[in-house]
Every structure is written in structure tokens, then in C-alpha cells.
Amino acid sequence: MTSLLKSCIFLKMLANSGLFYRTTGIATLVAFAYLCYVDLRTTSFEEPPFNFVERNGTQFMLDGRPFYINGWNSYWLMDHAVKDHCRPRVREVLQAGSKMGLTVCRTWAFNDGGSYHSLQVSPGQFDELVFKGLDYVIAEARRSGIRLILSLVNNLQTYGGKTQYVKWAWKEGVGISSSNDSFFYDPSIRIYFKDYIKAVLTRKNTISGIEYRDDPAIFAWELINEPHCMSDPAGDTLVDWIKEMSAFVKSVDDKHLVTVGLEGFYGPKSSKSSMNPSAWVSTIGTDFIRDSQIPTIDFASVHIYPDPWLSTDKVEDKLEFVKKWMLSHIEDGDAQLKKPVMFTEYGLSNQNEGFDLSHRDKLIKTVNNVVYRSAKGGHSGAGSLIWQFLVGGMEEYNDDFGFVPWERPSTFSLITKQSCRLALINGQLDSSTKLKDLCGRRQWSH
């Protein structure tokens, strides 16, 4: 099917949905953006210049200007970059994200244990083929103009996680406890993890020849995905671990930003614990403000999952919670943390009873509007990353939240509109031919 025919079909879909008649400006924009997308596989990408993203107070800074982020999650990139026949999926999603004006992708830089495509097969021992897959992900992201948040370990058992480290220590007879939480306090396990951090950060990319710690295509290091330490609800254990590990990262790599990977729950002693979606999450050993205040943490991370967190089935109730949850954390960033706050995961499950694709669009619009208003006002809400993007033929990698964004015109439109609004604030529209083509001359203020 030709690109022109695909674009005509897309315009027909817009007309049938009512979007075309609502505003020809939006329809024209999205049609053009989609036309760019369908030609991705034949488009040659010229690697853009890259500088490190820095922080100044509550704002990210790039080339001396505030940098607000519209991005996404694709956790599966390294796994699919191991084998040559799967690598086109990695390139496709990164180049598609670039064409949509997105700037940051969050993905896993871990797979621990003896499972399929493990990066770290045992403490300090790596599968070079998998490491080369991660090399490819970083090099391809740079080529596509995308920066990466690389997460270093999982709290969950998926892809090994902290459980695998505990198993290694127990098997070698050096572990002091079989509890998963000993990952945070066992001296031997802390050494394992520091060795892992150093190996990743000092890795010399076999494609670009750049050590990871020197590569501005990496936006930030995330210490752990969604940490919980249930054995210490007061949170002292996790605070100590964050202090030690973030300081260690900084000792090896003083160029990149560091974040924890928190979901954003307030601790039992926090004055904001009533903002939590349920009482039990204040007992999991984390505290958003206390954990994020640590000096070696550059920005705070927050997740947004109203489906599993709330008991209500009403979409409007969920959206109201989302708005309040985001504004509460932006307030924290402005008043207490004095740091950027990034909403590094958000999504709606397609397994909910009565789920409709329009519900996801409503969530995206809600999140995007909060971030845009924060950015326009110069506040700490620094960006958002939706969970998660897939490409065609990846059903086995889909959880309840994944989707192919260019398959639904209204979703595609919402995402690209946010890219253009933030690019205007970032001062990028005049300097980027790609964004000029995507955004045109429309005023992105609504």
C-alpha cells in the first residue's frame, strides 16, 4: 500500500470520527504527521547534535533553555535488540517517537539471572551479545534524536529484579537473609549491585565507541523500578540505600541525572498521606518527599495507575484523582524538593470492564494538560512518559496497558499536539525542521 493511499485512508478515518469537521487545523496536522510516519522505514535519519540535559532548580535545561518532556516507555528495547531479526522493531519505535516530536524514552537496562536474554547471568558476569543489544538501543536512540532513561534493576521478579540478587547471595553462602528486602541492606548484595552499576556506566559502546557515562543520548539513570521495602514501613532502610547508590552513581558518572524510580506514594508520617490512593501504600517503605529530597537525586519520579489503585469504575472519578495526584506532586517539587517532577509512567488497563479506547484518550489529555500548564507557568511538572508503546506484531509483549499509538488517529493527535505545545515553550520550533514540519504554524496554546 502506498504512503499516499494510507494517508487518504487516515483522512477518511478522521472524517468519520468527527475530528476533521471539528477543526481542519488539527486534521491537517495529524494527516501530515501520519504521512511522515508511514514513510519512516524509507526515511534516512541524520544524527542530530547532542548535549547533556542538566538541571537548574525545578527545571531541566538543554542548551541553556528549559526542557519539558513528552515521551514514552518501551521496556522491551534491549531484549529485542539482541537478535538481528528483531532489531527493526527497536528502530521503528524510536524513529516513530522522533517523528511524533517525542524526546525521551524510558526502558530497562537490566535482565538478571539465567533467563532468556539475560544481561547479567551471575554477579559481575555478562552476556556480551545482550550488552551489544543495549549498545544498539543507545546508538539507535541517539541516531533518532531520542534520549533514554535507563532503569538499573526491578523491584519485581520480572527480568530477575531484586529477588535474583538475593538468590545469588543465598546460593553463594554470603546472604544474611532470604527476604527480598535484604537487597536493600545486605552488604554483599550492595557490592553486587555497585559492581553492576559500574559495569554498565563504564561500558564502551561497540557501535559508537562512547562510554555510557559519556553519552548524552542517555537522559538519566533510574536506580530501581518501583522500589518497595515492606519490612521497614518507616522507610529508613530505603532512604539509606538510595543515598548510598545515588552517591555511587555520581562517583562513577558526574554527567548524568539520577532519579529513584518511585511511584510517588507518601509515607506514614507525611502530612500528605491522605493523598495516597489507599492506606496500605503508605506502609511499603517509601516516602515520596523524603526519598526525593536526597541531594544526589536530581529529579523526582511519579507513576499514575488509577485502575489498580482505585476501587471506582467511573472514568471521571479516575481522571479527577489523576489531576489531584499530579498537582500534589508538582506542588511538592515547587515548594519542598526544589527539583523537577517527572511522571515517568502512566496508563489505563484495557482489561477493565467497560474499557473504551476513548478512556485512554481522556487520560492522555488530562496528563498532558497538567504538564503543559506546569511548563507554561515555569513550575516543576517537567514531563510525562506514557506506558507503553509497542509496534505491530508484539502481542506477546503487551501487558494491559500497551498500544501502537499511530493506529488510533485521536490518540496520535493528542500525543503530537503535546509535543508541539512543549516544543513551543522549549523554544525548539524555530530551530528544528522536523518540528516545523510536524507542528506547522498553528498556535499550540489550547
VENKACOR-V470022 format. One record per residue. RES is the residue in three letters. PSI is psi in whole degrees, -180 to 180 (none if undefined). D_FIRST is the distance of its C-alpha to the first C-alpha in whole Angstrom. Layout:
RES:PSI:D_FIRST ; RES:PSI:D_FIRST
This chain:
MET:132:0 ; THR:160:4 ; SER:-39:7 ; LEU:-43:8 ; LEU:-41:7 ; LYS:-41:7 ; SER:-38:10 ; CYS:-42:11 ; ILE:-41:11 ; PHE:-43:13 ; LEU:-37:15 ; LYS:-40:16 ; MET:-41:16 ; LEU:-45:19 ; ALA:-41:21 ; ASN:-31:21 ; SER:-14:23 ; GLY:-10:25 ; LEU:-38:24 ; PHE:-40:23 ; TYR:-23:26 ; ARG:-44:28 ; THR:113:28 ; THR:-25:25 ; GLY:-49:26 ; ILE:-45:25 ; ALA:-44:21 ; THR:-43:21 ; LEU:-52:22 ; VAL:-38:19 ; ALA:-43:16 ; PHE:-44:17 ; ALA:-40:18 ; TYR:-39:14 ; LEU:-41:13 ; CYS:-42:15 ; TYR:-46:14 ; VAL:-16:10 ; ASP:11:11 ; LEU:-42:14 ; ARG:-16:14 ; THR:-1:14 ; THR:133:17 ; SER:131:20 ; PHE:129:23 ; GLU:125:26 ; GLU:123:29 ; PRO:160:30 ; PRO:146:34 ; PHE:134:36 ; ASN:162:39 ; PHE:141:40 ; VAL:134:40 ; GLU:179:44 ; ARG:137:46 ; ASN:101:48 ; GLY:-122:50 ; THR:8:47 ; GLN:144:44 ; PHE:148:42 ; MET:137:42 ; LEU:121:40 ; ASP:38:41 ; GLY:8:44 ; ARG:152:42 ; PRO:145:41 ; PHE:104:38 ; TYR:145:37 ; ILE:132:34 ; ASN:118:31 ; GLY:-163:29 ; TRP:170:28 ; ASN:138:29 ; SER:90:27 ; TYR:-19:30 ; TRP:4:28 ; LEU:-50:28 ; MET:-43:31 ; ASP:-41:30 ; HIS:-12:27 ; ALA:-5:28 ; VAL:-44:30 ; LYS:138:28 ; ASP:-37:26 ; HIS:-16:23 ; CYS:-14:23 ; ARG:-33:23 ; PRO:-28:19 ; ARG:-39:20 ; VAL:-48:23 ; ARG:-42:21 ; GLU:-47:18 ; VAL:-35:20 ; LEU:-43:23 ; GLN:-35:20 ; ALA:-44:19 ; GLY:-42:22 ; SER:-44:23 ; LYS:-27:20 ; MET:4:22 ; GLY:11:25 ; LEU:154:27 ; THR:-22:29 ; VAL:137:31 ; CYS:135:30 ; ARG:135:32 ; THR:168:32 ; TRP:135:35 ; ALA:39:37 ; PHE:151:38 ; ASN:99:38 ; ASP:136:42 ; GLY:-170:44 ; GLY:20:43 ; SER:-179:39 ; TYR:129:36 ; HIS:40:35 ; SER:135:38 ; LEU:-52:39 ; GLN:106:43 ; VAL:-26:44 ; SER:168:48 ; PRO:117:49 ; GLY:2:49 ; GLN:128:47 ; PHE:151:43 ; ASP:111:40 ; GLU:-33:39 ; LEU:-40:36 ; VAL:-39:35 ; PHE:-39:37 ; LYS:-30:34 ; GLY:-43:32 ; LEU:-36:33 ; ASP:-45:34 ; TYR:-43:30 ; VAL:-48:29 ; ILE:-43:32 ; ALA:-40:31 ; GLU:-36:27 ; ALA:-46:28 ; ARG:-44:30 ; ARG:-32:27 ; SER:-4:25 ; GLY:23:28 ; ILE:137:29 ; ARG:153:32 ; LEU:137:33 ; ILE:119:36 ; LEU:118:37 ; SER:138:38 ; LEU:-18:41 ; VAL:158:42 ; ASN:140:41 ; ASN:-34:44 ; LEU:167:43 ; GLN:-17:43 ; THR:132:39 ; TYR:33:38 ; GLY:-70:42 ; GLY:-167:43 ; LYS:-26:47 ; THR:-40:48 ; GLN:-39:47 ; TYR:-41:49 ; VAL:-41:52 ; LYS:-42:52 ; TRP:-47:52 ; ALA:-40:55 ; TRP:-42:57 ; LYS:-37:56 ; GLU:0:58 ; GLY:19:61 ; VAL:-6:60 ; GLY:144:59 ; ILE:-8:61 ; SER:149:59 ; SER:0:57 ; SER:138:55 ; ASN:-31:52 ; ASP:-14:53 ; SER:-14:55 ; PHE:-34:52 ; PHE:-21:54 ; TYR:-11:57 ; ASP:121:58 ; PRO:-38:59 ; SER:-41:57 ; ILE:-36:54 ; ARG:-38:54 ; ILE:-44:55 ; TYR:-49:52 ; PHE:-38:49 ; LYS:-40:51 ; ASP:-39:50 ; TYR:-47:47 ; ILE:-48:46 ; LYS:-40:48 ; ALA:-40:46 ; VAL:-48:43 ; LEU:-30:44 ; THR:5:45 ; ARG:131:42 ; LYS:118:41 ; ASN:125:38 ; THR:-12:37 ; ILE:-50:34 ; SER:-21:35 ; GLY:9:39 ; ILE:133:40 ; GLU:144:42 ; TYR:-40:40 ; ARG:-13:43 ; ASP:6:43 ; ASP:113:39 ; PRO:-7:38 ; ALA:-18:34 ; ILE:119:36 ; PHE:-46:37 ; ALA:160:40 ; TRP:132:41 ; GLU:124:41 ; LEU:-46:44 ; ILE:142:43 ; ASN:115:41 ; GLU:64:43 ; PRO:140:46 ; HIS:142:49 ; CYS:80:52 ; MET:-25:54 ; SER:-12:57 ; ASP:79:58 ; PRO:-26:57 ; ALA:-24:59 ; GLY:3:57 ; ASP:-39:59 ; THR:-47:57 ; LEU:-39:54 ; VAL:-46:55 ; ASP:-42:57 ; TRP:-45:54 ; ILE:-45:52 ; LYS:-48:55 ; GLU:-46:55 ; MET:-38:51 ; SER:-38:50 ; ALA:-38:53 ; PHE:-44:52 ; VAL:-46:49 ; LYS:-31:50 ; SER:-27:53 ; VAL:-36:50 ; ASP:105:48 ; ASP:12:49 ; LYS:-30:46 ; HIS:154:43 ; LEU:156:44 ; VAL:137:45 ; THR:167:44 ; VAL:-53:45 ; GLY:24:42 ; LEU:157:44 ; GLU:-18:43 ; GLY:10:45 ; PHE:143:48 ; TYR:145:52 ; GLY:173:55 ; PRO:-24:58 ; LYS:0:60 ; SER:142:57 ; SER:-12:58 ; LYS:14:55 ; SER:-24:54 ; SER:-15:54 ; MET:-18:51 ; ASN:149:49 ; PRO:-22:47 ; SER:163:50 ; ALA:-35:53 ; TRP:-26:53 ; VAL:-13:50 ; SER:-3:53 ; THR:13:55 ; ILE:7:52 ; GLY:10:54 ; THR:158:52 ; ASP:115:52 ; PHE:-51:50 ; ILE:-50:52 ; ARG:-44:55 ; ASP:-34:52 ; SER:-16:50 ; GLN:-15:53 ; ILE:129:54 ; PRO:-31:54 ; THR:6:52 ; ILE:121:49 ; ASP:-32:47 ; PHE:156:45 ; ALA:148:45 ; SER:145:42 ; VAL:141:41 ; HIS:158:39 ; ILE:105:38 ; TYR:81:38 ; PRO:-26:39 ; ASP:-60:38 ; PRO:-19:40 ; TRP:-32:43 ; LEU:151:44 ; SER:-15:45 ; THR:148:44 ; ASP:-2:41 ; LYS:123:41 ; VAL:-42:38 ; GLU:-35:40 ; ASP:-39:43 ; LYS:-43:40 ; LEU:-35:39 ; GLU:-41:42 ; PHE:-45:43 ; VAL:-47:40 ; LYS:-47:42 ; LYS:-40:45 ; TRP:-46:44 ; MET:-47:43 ; LEU:-35:45 ; SER:-44:48 ; HIS:-33:46 ; ILE:-40:46 ; GLU:-42:49 ; ASP:-44:50 ; GLY:-40:49 ; ASP:-48:50 ; ALA:-36:54 ; GLN:-51:55 ; LEU:-35:52 ; LYS:39:52 ; LYS:160:48 ; PRO:150:44 ; VAL:121:43 ; MET:134:40 ; PHE:90:38 ; THR:-9:36 ; GLU:137:35 ; TYR:149:34 ; GLY:169:32 ; LEU:140:32 ; SER:135:32 ; ASN:4:30 ; GLN:0:32 ; ASN:144:35 ; GLU:128:36 ; GLY:11:34 ; PHE:139:32 ; ASP:146:29 ; LEU:-25:26 ; SER:-25:28 ; HIS:-40:31 ; ARG:-41:29 ; ASP:-40:28 ; LYS:-39:32 ; LEU:-47:33 ; ILE:-44:30 ; LYS:-42:32 ; THR:-50:35 ; VAL:-47:35 ; ASN:-40:33 ; ASN:-40:36 ; VAL:-45:39 ; VAL:-43:38 ; TYR:-45:37 ; ARG:-36:40 ; SER:-45:42 ; ALA:-43:40 ; LYS:-32:41 ; GLY:1:45 ; GLY:27:45 ; HIS:-175:46 ; SER:-13:45 ; GLY:100:42 ; ALA:-8:40 ; GLY:176:36 ; SER:151:34 ; LEU:112:32 ; ILE:147:30 ; TRP:126:30 ; GLN:159:27 ; PHE:139:24 ; LEU:171:22 ; VAL:174:18 ; GLY:145:16 ; GLY:22:18 ; MET:33:21 ; GLU:-34:23 ; GLU:-16:26 ; TYR:1:27 ; ASN:128:27 ; ASP:-157:30 ; ASP:-4:30 ; PHE:-10:29 ; GLY:155:26 ; PHE:162:22 ; VAL:107:19 ; PRO:-28:20 ; TRP:1:16 ; GLU:-17:16 ; ARG:112:18 ; PRO:-42:18 ; SER:-38:22 ; THR:-46:23 ; PHE:-42:21 ; SER:-44:22 ; LEU:-42:26 ; ILE:-46:25 ; THR:-33:24 ; LYS:-43:27 ; GLN:-40:29 ; SER:-43:28 ; CYS:-40:29 ; ARG:-44:32 ; LEU:-35:34 ; ALA:-35:32 ; LEU:-43:35 ; ILE:-38:37 ; ASN:-11:37 ; GLY:29:37 ; GLN:-14:34 ; LEU:-37:32 ; ASP:-21:34 ; SER:-7:34 ; SER:114:30 ; THR:-39:27 ; LYS:-46:25 ; LEU:-34:26 ; LYS:-43:27 ; ASP:-41:23 ; LEU:-44:23 ; CYS:-23:26 ; GLY:-149:27 ; ARG:5:30 ; ARG:145:30 ; GLN:117:33 ; TRP:65:33 ; SER:2:36 ; HIS:none:35
